[in-house]
Amino acid sequence: MLEINNIVYRCCVLLFCHLQEYNATVEFLWAPLLVESNSDDPVNHRLSERIIRPDSVLKHSSQWEHADILIFNSYLWWRQGPVKLLWSSEENGNCEELDGLGAMELAMGAWADWVASKVIPQKKRVFFVTTSPTHFWSQEWEPGSEGNCYNQMRPITLEGYWGSGSDLPTMRMVDKVLSGLGSKVSVINITQLSEYRKDGHPSIYRKFWETLSPQQLANPASYSDCIHWCLPGVPDVWNELIFHFL
């Protein structure tokens, strides 16, 4: 029987919990761009521009090294426009700008270098979870309609469906990086199975951190959350896949 002492899941909130019955510690660590960035604060990260140090994972990897099992993912934060690259530790150093896909490839490369040099598969398990898609445009699964995930109560039934919520060029880039790591990383592919579940988002039924305007409240679809996923449901299947690999 495999004894799991520490599991680290890179996610959207900071959380620490120790399960005494299993002698297991579960940590959720906030590192949305994998490398060091100006978005590393788990509370104050809603910034007008993203700045990353594309060659530096040291800040975050110091928290990864103690874990027996690591589960990573990184995607949607790269789809918010161009990213600025800071190649030095100087806070006000010169930056160059790159599109999200190119910047993510640099960050994935730095992360992969860390995995290649630090991970011994017999001692540490590393997983990378693929894209969790969005459902912003109902016309993609129902041509001629207008809307998003709001009020969607049934899965998509089109066999082989792919929407714009899954950026295929990004997926191909991630696949290329991961394929170079061989047995050091196991891929948890949750993308297309999640594409079918336009009904799996929290929609308007979640806490919104900014006050909604009367105009928004009068039009629920305008503030429907079609990015995140609610429980129980799709994320439970993601967990079942991880348990299968373990």
C-alpha positions in Angstrom: 0.0 0.0 0.0 1.3 3.4 -1.0 1.5 5.7 2.0 0.8 9.3 1.0 2.4 11.7 3.4 2.0 15.0 1.5 -0.2 16.0 -1.4 0.2 19.5 -2.9 -2.4 20.7 -5.4 -1.7 24.0 -7.1 -5.1 25.7 -7.0 -6.9 29.0 -6.6 -6.9 29.4 -2.8 -4.5 28.8 0.1 -5.6 25.9 2.2 -3.8 23.6 4.6 -5.3 20.5 6.2 -3.8 17.5 7.9 -5.8 14.2 7.8 -4.6 12.4 11.0 -6.3 9.1 10.1 -4.2 8.8 6.9 -1.1 10.7 8.1 -1.6 12.9 5.0 -1.3 16.7 4.6 -3.1 18.4 1.7 -2.0 21.9 0.6 -3.5 24.2 -1.9 -0.9 26.7 -3.1 -1.5 29.8 -5.2 0.9 30.0 -8.2 -1.4 30.8 -11.2 1.4 31.4 -13.7 3.7 28.7 -12.4 6.7 31.0 -12.4 7.2 34.1 -10.2 4.8 36.9 -11.1 3.1 40.0 -9.8 -0.1 37.9 -9.5 1.3 35.7 -6.8 -0.7 37.3 -4.0 -3.8 35.0 -3.4 -5.9 38.1 -2.5 -4.5 41.1 -4.5 -4.0 39.6 -7.9 -6.6 41.4 -10.1 -4.2 43.5 -12.0 -4.4 45.4 -15.2 -1.2 43.8 -16.5 0.6 40.5 -15.9 4.3 40.6 -15.3 6.2 37.3 -14.9 9.8 36.2 -14.4 9.7 33.5 -17.1 12.9 31.7 -15.9 12.2 31.6 -12.2 10.3 29.0 -10.3 12.4 29.1 -7.2 9.8 31.1 -5.2 7.2 28.4 -5.7 9.3 25.3 -6.0 10.6 25.8 -2.5 7.1 24.8 -1.4 6.9 21.9 -3.9 10.0 20.1 -2.9 8.7 18.5 0.3 5.6 16.9 -1.4 5.2 13.3 -2.3 2.5 14.0 -4.8 2.2 17.2 -6.9 -0.8 18.1 -9.1 -0.3 21.2 -11.4 -2.4 23.0 -13.9 -2.2 26.4 -15.5 -4.3 27.8 -18.3 -7.0 30.5 -18.1 -4.7 33.2 -16.6 -2.7 33.2 -19.8 -5.8 34.1 -21.9 -6.2 37.6 -20.5 -4.1 39.5 -23.1 -0.4 40.1 -23.5 2.1 39.2 -20.7 5.1 41.3 -19.7 8.4 39.4 -19.2 10.9 40.6 -16.6 14.3 38.8 -17.0 15.9 40.2 -13.8 15.1 40.5 -10.1 14.9 44.3 -10.4 11.3 45.3 -9.6 11.4 48.2 -12.1 13.6 46.5 -14.7 12.9 46.7 -18.4 10.1 44.4 -19.7 9.3 43.0 -23.0 5.8 41.9 -24.0 4.6 38.6 -25.4 1.3 37.0 -26.2 -0.2 34.7 -23.7 0.6 31.5 -25.5 4.3 32.4 -26.0 4.6 33.5 -22.4 3.0 30.3 -21.1 5.4 28.3 -23.2 8.3 30.0 -21.5 6.8 29.4 -18.1 6.0 25.8 -18.8 9.6 25.4 -20.0 11.0 26.7 -16.7 8.6 24.5 -14.8 9.6 21.5 -16.9 13.3 22.1 -16.2 12.5 22.0 -12.5 10.6 18.7 -12.9 13.4 17.2 -15.0 16.1 18.1 -12.5 14.3 17.5 -9.2 11.7 14.7 -9.7 12.6 11.0 -9.2 9.5 9.1 -10.2 10.1 6.4 -7.5 10.0 9.0 -4.8 7.7 11.8 -6.1 4.6 11.6 -8.3 3.8 14.6 -10.5 0.6 15.2 -12.4 -0.4 17.9 -14.9 -4.1 18.5 -15.4 -5.1 19.7 -18.8 -7.4 22.6 -19.7 -10.7 23.1 -17.9 -12.8 24.6 -20.7 -15.2 27.6 -20.5 -18.7 27.9 -22.1 -19.2 31.5 -23.0 -20.9 31.2 -26.4 -24.1 29.1 -26.7 -24.0 29.4 -30.5 -21.1 27.0 -30.5 -23.3 24.1 -29.3 -26.7 25.5 -30.5 -26.2 27.5 -33.8 -28.3 30.6 -34.0 -28.7 31.0 -30.2 -27.4 33.9 -28.1 -26.2 33.3 -24.6 -23.6 31.4 -22.5 -23.8 28.8 -19.7 -26.6 30.6 -17.9 -29.7 28.5 -17.5 -28.0 25.5 -19.1 -29.2 22.3 -17.4 -28.2 19.5 -19.8 -24.8 18.4 -21.2 -23.8 18.9 -24.8 -24.7 15.8 -26.9 -22.7 16.6 -30.1 -20.1 13.7 -30.3 -16.6 15.0 -30.6 -17.6 18.5 -29.6 -14.8 21.1 -29.2 -15.6 24.7 -28.3 -13.5 27.8 -28.1 -13.2 27.3 -24.4 -10.5 24.8 -25.2 -7.6 26.5 -26.9 -6.2 23.8 -29.1 -2.9 25.6 -29.9 -2.3 25.9 -26.2 -3.1 22.3 -25.6 -0.7 21.2 -28.3 2.1 23.4 -26.8 1.4 21.8 -23.3 1.5 18.3 -24.9 4.9 19.1 -26.5 6.4 20.2 -23.2 5.0 17.3 -21.2 6.0 14.7 -23.8 9.6 15.8 -23.2 9.4 14.8 -19.5 8.6 11.1 -20.1 7.7 9.1 -17.0 8.4 12.1 -14.7 4.8 13.5 -15.3 1.4 11.8 -15.7 -1.1 13.8 -17.7 -4.7 14.0 -16.4 -6.7 14.8 -19.5 -10.0 16.3 -18.4 -10.6 18.7 -21.3 -13.0 17.1 -23.8 -15.0 15.3 -21.2 -15.5 18.6 -19.5 -16.4 20.3 -22.8 -19.7 18.4 -22.9 -20.7 19.8 -19.5 -22.0 23.3 -20.2 -24.3 22.8 -17.2 -21.4 22.3 -14.8 -20.5 25.9 -14.0 -21.7 27.9 -11.0 -23.5 30.4 -13.3 -25.0 33.1 -11.2 -25.1 31.0 -8.1 -21.8 32.0 -6.4 -20.3 34.8 -4.4 -19.3 37.8 -6.5 -16.5 39.8 -5.1 -17.6 43.1 -6.7 -21.0 44.7 -6.3 -23.2 43.9 -9.3 -24.8 46.9 -11.1 -28.6 47.1 -11.5 -28.1 46.6 -15.2 -26.2 43.3 -14.6 -28.8 42.1 -12.1 -31.5 42.7 -14.7 -29.6 40.5 -17.1 -28.4 37.4 -15.4 -26.5 36.1 -18.4 -24.2 39.2 -18.2 -22.7 38.1 -14.9 -22.9 34.3 -15.2 -19.7 32.6 -14.2 -18.9 30.2 -17.1 -15.3 29.7 -16.1 -15.3 28.0 -12.7 -16.8 24.7 -11.9 -19.2 23.8 -9.1 -19.4 20.7 -6.9 -20.6 18.0 -6.9 -20.2 17.2 -10.5 -17.4 17.5 -13.1 -14.5 18.1 -10.6 -15.5 14.9 -8.9 -14.7 13.0 -12.1 -11.3 14.8 -12.3 -10.6 13.5 -8.8 -11.6 10.0 -9.8 -9.1 10.1 -12.6 -6.4 11.1 -10.2 -7.3 8.3 -7.8 -7.2 5.9 -10.7 -3.6 6.9 -11.5 -2.6 6.7 -7.8 
